[in-house]
Amino acid sequence: MSINESIVFAKGAFRRYEDARVGLLTHGLNYGTGCFEGIRGYWNATERELYVLQLGEHYERLHRSARILLMKLPHTVDELCAITLELCARNRFEENIYIRPLLYKAAEDVGVRLGGVPDAFAIVAVPFAKYFDAEAGLKTGVSSWRRIDDTMAPARAKVTGAYINSALAKSEALMNGFDEAIMLSNDGHVSEGSAANLFLVREGTLFTPDPTQNVLEGITRSTVLTLARAKLGLTVVERALDRSELYTADELFLTGTAAGITFINSVDHRAIGSGAMGPVTRELTALFARVTSGSDPSYCGLSTPVYANRQVGAA
């Protein structure tokens, strides 16, 4: 199925992608006045089931982002979950997918503001293989671009316009021969990757930058913190991290909806540990795979099946 023939949710109804276009002067396109989520669905071929990960948590965060931007979602969290499951079922996905809910300012006029501009909401779902090569690891470089500060733009909201900060850092990293950027906060502490949270393992303790470093409080980040404590029995510390701590880490990895869990093999041309995936990262990756595929009964509440006992509506 081509993207134009796929089913999306837009303007309050299910419709074909090609019938859900926006105009060139749309406010959200010109000024970045929108917020969004990234949600993953994982296909379990054995069960012939598609599991959508932490659906409710993502929509709760979208509601929070909307409040920051003086926007209002037209549906409750429960309604959004139901619409998303129906959307996936109508597209009859039998592979891993990425779901993009988007709330944006929809006026087609000129003028930078938030108040008095109508909102529009849409959800698009597409097949999605992988964001990084998880086994190869990432060559990273510390970016010259600093992570946006909360006094400039809301770092804890997934704001569309704020992702120019990520795009600049990622593009610089690629042009410099790296796979990914590591961004510092305005005060020079480690913040996160271009669009993923960062974790550091040293002497059996798991560290990650705390929210005051302008990190996006990632939902995958939260899951990894829970798995590390509950399943691996690790001590977890959230605090400011210095750049030099990256170089002396035993293990480094990134987490995110698109990235999953991906290990870092070098920072600024310095190998991390042996340069291969470390034991903590490997165990967390295996645990996360069981959770996302619906195979771990102790965490079955995190994933929602799309097809189980479901009657798909007419497209």
ZAMARGU-4260 file (C-alpha; in steps of 0.2 Angstrom, whole numbers, plus 5000, padded with zeros to 4 digits):
<rodrens>
0) 5000/5000/5000 | 5007/5017/4996 | 5006/5031/5008 | 4993/5040/4998 | 4981/5025/4999
5) 4984/5023/5018 | 4971/5028/5031 | 4974/5042/5043 | 4963/5051/5055 | 4961/5069/5051
10) 4947/5082/5052 | 4938/5071/5065 | 4936/5056/5053 | 4946/5042/5045 | 4951/5046/5027
15) 4964/5043/5014 | 4981/5051/5017 | 4980/5060/5000 | 4963/5068/5006 | 4971/5075/5022
20) 4983/5088/5015 | 4986/5105/5023 | 4989/5122/5014 | 5005/5131/5011 | 5001/5145/5023
25) 4996/5134/5037 | 5001/5142/5053 | 5009/5126/5060 | 5020/5124/5045 | 5026/5142/5044
30) 5029/5145/5062 | 5032/5128/5070 | 5016/5130/5081 | 5012/5112/5085 | 5015/5097/5096
35) 5016/5079/5092 | 5020/5062/5099 | 5030/5047/5092 | 5022/5030/5096 | 5028/5013/5091
40) 5019/4997/5087 | 5028/4980/5087 | 5023/4966/5076 | 5023/4949/5085 | 5023/4936/5070
45) 5021/4921/5082 | 5005/4928/5089 | 5000/4938/5073 | 4997/4953/5084 | 5003/4971/5084
50) 5007/4978/5101 | 5007/4997/5103 | 5018/5003/5117 | 5013/5014/5131 | 4999/5022/5121
55) 4990/5031/5136 | 5007/5038/5142 | 5010/5046/5125 | 4993/5054/5125 | 4995/5060/5142
60) 5011/5069/5137 | 5003/5076/5122 | 4989/5084/5132 | 5003/5092/5143 | 5012/5098/5128
65) 4995/5106/5121 | 4992/5115/5137 | 5010/5123/5136 | 5006/5129/5119 | 4988/5136/5123
70) 4981/5122/5113 | 4967/5109/5116 | 4966/5091/5110 | 4948/5087/5104 | 4948/5070/5112
75) 4952/5062/5129 | 4966/5050/5132 | 4954/5035/5131 | 4946/5042/5115 | 4963/5044/5107
80) 4969/5027/5112 | 4953/5020/5104 | 4955/5030/5088 | 4973/5025/5086 | 4969/5006/5088
85) 4956/5008/5075 | 4967/5017/5064 | 4980/5003/5065 | 4967/4990/5062 | 4960/4999/5047
90) 4977/4999/5039 | 4979/4980/5043 | 4998/4982/5048 | 5008/4966/5050 | 5025/4974/5053
95) 5033/4986/5065 | 5025/5003/5064 | 5027/5021/5069 | 5012/5032/5074 | 5013/5051/5073
100) 4999/5060/5082 | 5000/5079/5078 | 4991/5094/5085 | 4994/5110/5075 | 4988/5128/5073
105) 4978/5127/5057 | 4974/5145/5051 | 4981/5149/5034 | 4986/5167/5037 | 5002/5177/5042
110) 5005/5182/5060 | 5015/5174/5074 | 5005/5171/5089 | 4996/5156/5099 | 4980/5164/5105
115) 4965/5165/5093 | 4972/5152/5080 | 4961/5137/5077 | 4969/5120/5081 | 4968/5104/5070
120) 4973/5086/5075 | 4978/5071/5065 | 4986/5054/5067 | 4996/5045/5054 | 5004/5028/5055
125) 5017/5021/5044 | 5028/5005/5043 | 5044/5007/5052 | 5059/4996/5052 | 5073/5004/5063
130) 5080/5021/5067 | 5098/5015/5071 | 5108/4998/5068 | 5107/4992/5086 | 5121/4979/5084
135) 5133/4991/5075 | 5132/5005/5089 | 5134/5023/5086 | 5149/5034/5083 | 5144/5050/5092
140) 5151/5068/5094 | 5148/5081/5106 | 5138/5095/5096 | 5143/5113/5096 | 5124/5116/5096
145) 5117/5117/5114 | 5101/5109/5119 | 5087/5122/5119 | 5084/5130/5137 | 5067/5130/5145
150) 5068/5149/5146 | 5068/5149/5127 | 5057/5135/5122 | 5048/5122/5132 | 5061/5108/5132
155) 5049/5096/5141 | 5035/5098/5127 | 5037/5089/5110 | 5035/5106/5100 | 5037/5104/5082
160) 5047/5120/5079 | 5059/5116/5093 | 5066/5101/5083 | 5076/5113/5072 | 5088/5112/5087
165) 5089/5093/5085 | 5091/5094/5066 | 5105/5106/5067 | 5114/5095/5079 | 5111/5079/5070
170) 5116/5087/5053 | 5132/5093/5060 | 5136/5076/5067 | 5133/5068/5051 | 5144/5080/5041
175) 5158/5077/5054 | 5158/5059/5051 | 5148/5054/5066 | 5131/5044/5067 | 5123/5055/5081
180) 5126/5070/5091 | 5127/5072/5110 | 5120/5089/5115 | 5125/5099/5131 | 5114/5110/5141
185) 5116/5129/5142 | 5127/5127/5157 | 5138/5114/5149 | 5132/5098/5156 | 5127/5083/5146
190) 5109/5084/5140 | 5104/5071/5127 | 5106/5065/5109 | 5098/5075/5095 | 5081/5066/5098
195) 5085/5053/5111 | 5089/5052/5130 | 5106/5046/5136 | 5111/5034/5149 | 5129/5030/5156
200) 5135/5015/5165 | 5150/5015/5177 | 5155/5003/5190 | 5138/4994/5190 | 5128/5011/5192
205) 5116/5018/5179 | 5117/5037/5177 | 5106/5048/5166 | 5104/5067/5166 | 5091/5074/5177
210) 5076/5084/5170 | 5084/5101/5175 | 5096/5098/5160 | 5082/5101/5148 | 5080/5083/5143
215) 5063/5078/5136 | 5056/5067/5149 | 5055/5052/5138 | 5043/5038/5140 | 5055/5025/5134
220) 5068/5033/5146 | 5055/5030/5160 | 5053/5012/5155 | 5071/5009/5155 | 5073/5017/5172
225) 5059/5005/5179 | 5067/4989/5170 | 5085/4994/5177 | 5078/4995/5195 | 5065/4981/5195
230) 5073/4968/5184 | 5092/4971/5185 | 5093/4978/5202 | 5104/4992/5197 | 5106/5008/5207
235) 5100/5022/5196 | 5106/5040/5198 | 5098/5055/5189 | 5110/5070/5190 | 5120/5082/5180
240) 5134/5074/5170 | 5150/5082/5164 | 5157/5079/5146 | 5172/5070/5152 | 5161/5057/5161
245) 5156/5051/5144 | 5174/5047/5139 | 5177/5036/5155 | 5160/5027/5155 | 5159/5008/5154
250) 5144/5009/5143 | 5133/5022/5135 | 5117/5021/5126 | 5102/5031/5119 | 5084/5028/5122
255) 5069/5034/5113 | 5053/5029/5104 | 5061/5028/5087 | 5079/5023/5093 | 5073/5010/5106
260) 5089/5006/5115 | 5105/5009/5105 | 5122/5008/5112 | 5136/5020/5109 | 5153/5014/5104
265) 5162/5030/5104 | 5162/5048/5108 | 5173/5061/5100 | 5183/5047/5093 | 5186/5039/5110
270) 5180/5021/5112 | 5168/5017/5126 | 5173/5002/5136 | 5178/4989/5123 | 5169/4997/5109
275) 5156/4983/5109 | 5138/4983/5117 | 5141/4981/5136 | 5132/4968/5147 | 5120/4980/5155
280) 5114/4988/5138 | 5113/4970/5131 | 5102/4964/5145 | 5091/4980/5145 | 5089/4978/5126
285) 5083/4960/5128 | 5071/4965/5142 | 5064/4979/5131 | 5062/4967/5117 | 5051/4956/5127
290) 5041/4970/5134 | 5038/4978/5117 | 5033/4961/5109 | 5020/4958/5123 | 5031/4942/5129
295) 5034/4948/5147 | 5018/4945/5157 | 5024/4956/5171 | 5024/4971/5159 | 5009/4966/5148
300) 5000/4982/5154 | 5013/4993/5144 | 5008/4986/5127 | 4990/4986/5119 | 4986/4973/5106
305) 4977/4980/5091 | 4969/4965/5084 | 4963/4954/5099 | 4944/4952/5099 | 4943/4967/5087
310) 4930/4971/5074 | 4938/4983/5061 | 4926/4997/5055 | 4923/5000/5037 | 4936/5012/5030
</rodrens>
